[in-house]
């Protein structure tokens, strides 16, 4: 589902169709979640406390 939502999110015509169907917000959420997970897998995700000196 995440891969499909990413493909839909990248295509403007498909996003318009998703908006007409009322699922555009779900598509965006899945695509953003997949991007965040991909960032964590690549080591780009940082903990909120990382790098803060207290």
N, CA, C and O atoms as a GROMACS GRO file, in nm:
protein
  216
    1UNK      N    1   0.082  -0.120   0.000
    1UNK     CA    2   0.000   0.000   0.000
    1UNK      C    3   0.086   0.126   0.000
    1UNK      O    4   0.053   0.224  -0.065
    2UNK      N    5   0.197   0.122   0.073
    2UNK     CA    6   0.282   0.241   0.079
    2UNK      C    7   0.345   0.270  -0.056
    2UNK      O    8   0.354   0.386  -0.098
    3UNK      N    9   0.389   0.166  -0.124
    3UNK     CA   10   0.451   0.186  -0.255
    3UNK      C   11   0.349   0.243  -0.353
    3UNK      O   12   0.380   0.334  -0.430
    4UNK      N   13   0.228   0.190  -0.350
    4UNK     CA   14   0.123   0.239  -0.438
    4UNK      C   15   0.090   0.384  -0.408
    4UNK      O   16   0.070   0.464  -0.499
    5UNK      N   17   0.085   0.419  -0.279
    5UNK     CA   18   0.054   0.557  -0.244
    5UNK      C   19   0.164   0.652  -0.287
    5UNK      O   20   0.137   0.767  -0.323
    6UNK      N   21   0.289   0.606  -0.283
    6UNK     CA   22   0.398   0.691  -0.329
    6UNK      C   23   0.388   0.717  -0.479
    6UNK      O   24   0.412   0.828  -0.525
    7UNK      N   25   0.352   0.614  -0.554
    7UNK     CA   26   0.336   0.631  -0.698
    7UNK      C   27   0.220   0.726  -0.728
    7UNK      O   28   0.230   0.809  -0.818
    8UNK      N   29   0.113   0.715  -0.654
    8UNK     CA   30  -0.001   0.804  -0.673
    8UNK      C   31   0.038   0.947  -0.638
    8UNK      O   32   0.003   1.041  -0.709
    9UNK      N   33   0.111   0.964  -0.527
    9UNK     CA   34   0.148   1.098  -0.481
    9UNK      C   35   0.241   1.168  -0.580
    9UNK      O   36   0.240   1.291  -0.588
   10UNK      N   37   0.320   1.093  -0.654
   10UNK     CA   38   0.413   1.153  -0.750
   10UNK      C   39   0.346   1.194  -0.880
   10UNK      O   40   0.403   1.271  -0.958
   11UNK      N   41   0.227   1.143  -0.906
   11UNK     CA   42   0.156   1.170  -1.030
   11UNK      C   43   0.040   1.266  -1.002
   11UNK      O   44  -0.052   1.233  -0.927
   12UNK      N   45   0.045   1.383  -1.061
   12UNK     CA   46  -0.056   1.486  -1.035
   12UNK      C   47  -0.196   1.441  -1.075
   12UNK      O   48  -0.293   1.469  -1.005
   13UNK      N   49  -0.208   1.372  -1.187
   13UNK     CA   50  -0.340   1.327  -1.233
   13UNK      C   51  -0.398   1.226  -1.136
   13UNK      O   52  -0.518   1.229  -1.106
   14UNK      N   53  -0.315   1.136  -1.086
   14UNK     CA   54  -0.362   1.037  -0.990
   14UNK      C   55  -0.400   1.102  -0.857
   14UNK      O   56  -0.495   1.060  -0.792
   15UNK      N   57  -0.326   1.205  -0.817
   15UNK     CA   58  -0.359   1.275  -0.692
   15UNK      C   59  -0.492   1.348  -0.705
   15UNK      O   60  -0.570   1.351  -0.610
   16UNK      N   61  -0.520   1.406  -0.822
   16UNK     CA   62  -0.651   1.469  -0.845
   16UNK      C   63  -0.762   1.366  -0.835
   16UNK      O   64  -0.868   1.392  -0.778
   17UNK      N   65  -0.738   1.248  -0.893
   17UNK     CA   66  -0.838   1.141  -0.886
   17UNK      C   67  -0.858   1.096  -0.742
   17UNK      O   68  -0.972   1.072  -0.699
   18UNK      N   69  -0.749   1.083  -0.666
   18UNK     CA   70  -0.759   1.046  -0.525
   18UNK      C   71  -0.835   1.152  -0.446
   18UNK      O   72  -0.911   1.121  -0.355
   19UNK      N   73  -0.813   1.278  -0.483
   19UNK     CA   74  -0.884   1.387  -0.416
   19UNK      C   75  -1.034   1.379  -0.444
   19UNK      O   76  -1.116   1.402  -0.355
   20UNK      N   77  -1.069   1.347  -0.568
   20UNK     CA   78  -1.211   1.332  -0.603
   20UNK      C   79  -1.275   1.215  -0.529
   20UNK      O   80  -1.392   1.220  -0.493
   21UNK      N   81  -1.196   1.110  -0.506
   21UNK     CA   82  -1.246   0.992  -0.434
   21UNK      C   83  -1.249   1.015  -0.283
   21UNK      O   84  -1.310   0.937  -0.209
   22UNK      N   85  -1.182   1.120  -0.238
   22UNK     CA   86  -1.180   1.151  -0.096
   22UNK      C   87  -1.073   1.078  -0.018
   22UNK      O   88  -1.083   1.066   0.105
   23UNK      N   89  -0.970   1.028  -0.086
   23UNK     CA   90  -0.865   0.953  -0.016
   23UNK      C   91  -0.727   1.019  -0.031
   23UNK      O   92  -0.625   0.958   0.000
   24UNK      N   93  -0.725   1.143  -0.077
   24UNK     CA   94  -0.597   1.210  -0.099
   24UNK      C   95  -0.518   1.225   0.031
   24UNK      O   96  -0.396   1.209   0.031
   25UNK      N   97  -0.586   1.254   0.142
   25UNK     CA   98  -0.515   1.270   0.269
   25UNK      C   99  -0.453   1.138   0.313
   25UNK      O  100  -0.344   1.137   0.372
   26UNK      N  101  -0.519   1.026   0.286
   26UNK     CA  102  -0.462   0.896   0.321
   26UNK      C  103  -0.340   0.866   0.236
   26UNK      O  104  -0.241   0.812   0.285
   27UNK      N  105  -0.347   0.901   0.108
   27UNK     CA  106  -0.235   0.879   0.018
   27UNK      C  107  -0.114   0.959   0.065
   27UNK      O  108  -0.002   0.908   0.070
   28UNK      N  109  -0.137   1.086   0.100
   28UNK     CA  110  -0.027   1.170   0.148
   28UNK      C  111   0.032   1.115   0.277
   28UNK      O  112   0.154   1.114   0.293
   29UNK      N  113  -0.052   1.070   0.368
   29UNK     CA  114  -0.003   1.016   0.495
   29UNK      C  115   0.082   0.892   0.473
   29UNK      O  116   0.189   0.879   0.533
   30UNK      N  117   0.036   0.800   0.388
   30UNK     CA  118   0.114   0.680   0.360
   30UNK      C  119   0.247   0.716   0.295
   30UNK      O  120   0.350   0.658   0.330
   31UNK      N  121   0.246   0.809   0.201
   31UNK     CA  122   0.369   0.848   0.132
   31UNK      C  123   0.467   0.913   0.230
   31UNK      O  124   0.587   0.884   0.225
   32UNK      N  125   0.419   1.000   0.319
   32UNK     CA  126   0.507   1.064   0.417
   32UNK      C  127   0.562   0.962   0.515
   32UNK      O  128   0.679   0.969   0.552
   33UNK      N  129   0.481   0.868   0.557
   33UNK     CA  130   0.526   0.766   0.651
   33UNK      C  131   0.633   0.679   0.586
   33UNK      O  132   0.733   0.645   0.650
   34UNK      N  133   0.616   0.643   0.460
   34UNK     CA  134   0.715   0.562   0.390
   34UNK      C  135   0.846   0.639   0.375
   34UNK      O  136   0.953   0.581   0.389
   35UNK      N  137   0.838   0.770   0.346
   35UNK     CA  138   0.959   0.851   0.335
   35UNK      C  139   1.033   0.858   0.468
   35UNK      O  140   1.156   0.850   0.471
   36UNK      N  141   0.960   0.872   0.578
   36UNK     CA  142   1.022   0.877   0.710
   36UNK      C  143   1.090   0.745   0.743
   36UNK      O  144   1.201   0.743   0.797
   37UNK      N  145   1.022   0.635   0.712
   37UNK     CA  146   1.081   0.503   0.740
   37UNK      C  147   1.205   0.480   0.656
   37UNK      O  148   1.302   0.421   0.703
   38UNK      N  149   1.203   0.525   0.532
   38UNK     CA  150   1.319   0.509   0.445
   38UNK      C  151   1.436   0.589   0.501
   38UNK      O  152   1.551   0.545   0.494
   39UNK      N  153   1.408   0.707   0.555
   39UNK     CA  154   1.513   0.790   0.615
   39UNK      C  155   1.574   0.723   0.736
   39UNK      O  156   1.695   0.730   0.757
   40UNK      N  157   1.493   0.658   0.816
   40UNK     CA  158   1.544   0.587   0.934
   40UNK      C  159   1.630   0.469   0.894
   40UNK      O  160   1.732   0.442   0.957
   41UNK      N  161   1.590   0.398   0.788
   41UNK     CA  162   1.668   0.284   0.741
   41UNK      C  163   1.805   0.327   0.690
   41UNK      O  164   1.903   0.254   0.704
   42UNK      N  165   1.812   0.446   0.633
   42UNK     CA  166   1.938   0.496   0.580
   42UNK      C  167   2.020   0.568   0.687
   42UNK      O  168   2.127   0.620   0.657
   43UNK      N  169   1.972   0.570   0.809
   43UNK     CA  170   2.045   0.633   0.917
   43UNK      C  171   2.027   0.783   0.925
   43UNK      O  172   2.104   0.850   0.993
   44UNK      N  173   1.930   0.837   0.857
   44UNK     CA  174   1.909   0.981   0.858
   44UNK      C  175   1.820   1.026   0.972
   44UNK      O  176   1.821   1.144   1.009
   45UNK      N  177   1.743   0.935   1.028
   45UNK     CA  178   1.653   0.971   1.136
   45UNK      C  179   1.731   0.994   1.265
   45UNK      O  180   1.810   0.909   1.304
   46UNK      N  181   1.709   1.106   1.329
   46UNK     CA  182   1.777   1.138   1.452
   46UNK      C  183   1.679   1.141   1.567
   46UNK      O  184   1.564   1.182   1.551
   47UNK      N  185   1.724   1.097   1.682
   47UNK     CA  186   1.642   1.109   1.800
   47UNK      C  187   1.633   1.256   1.837
   47UNK      O  188   1.724   1.333   1.806
   48UNK      N  189   1.529   1.294   1.902
   48UNK     CA  190   1.511   1.434   1.939
   48UNK      C  191   1.617   1.481   2.038
   48UNK      O  192   1.654   1.598   2.038
   49UNK      N  193   1.666   1.393   2.122
   49UNK     CA  194   1.765   1.431   2.223
   49UNK      C  195   1.908   1.428   2.169
   49UNK      O  196   2.000   1.477   2.234
   50UNK      N  197   1.927   1.373   2.051
   50UNK     CA  198   2.061   1.360   1.996
   50UNK      C  199   2.117   1.499   1.962
   50UNK      O  200   2.050   1.579   1.897
   51UNK      N  201   2.237   1.525   2.005
   51UNK     CA  202   2.303   1.650   1.973
   51UNK      C  203   2.271   1.764   2.066
   51UNK      O  204   2.324   1.874   2.048
   52UNK      N  205   2.187   1.743   2.163
   52UNK     CA  206   2.155   1.849   2.258
   52UNK      C  207   2.243   1.836   2.381
   52UNK      O  208   2.249   1.730   2.444
   53UNK      N  209   2.311   1.944   2.415
   53UNK     CA  210   2.394   1.944   2.537
   53UNK      C  211   2.314   2.007   2.649
   53UNK      O  212   2.264   2.119   2.637
   54UNK      N  213   2.304   1.933   2.756
   54UNK     CA  214   2.229   1.985   2.871
   54UNK      C  215   2.316   1.991   2.991
   54UNK      O  216   2.271   2.032   3.098
   0.00000   0.00000   0.00000
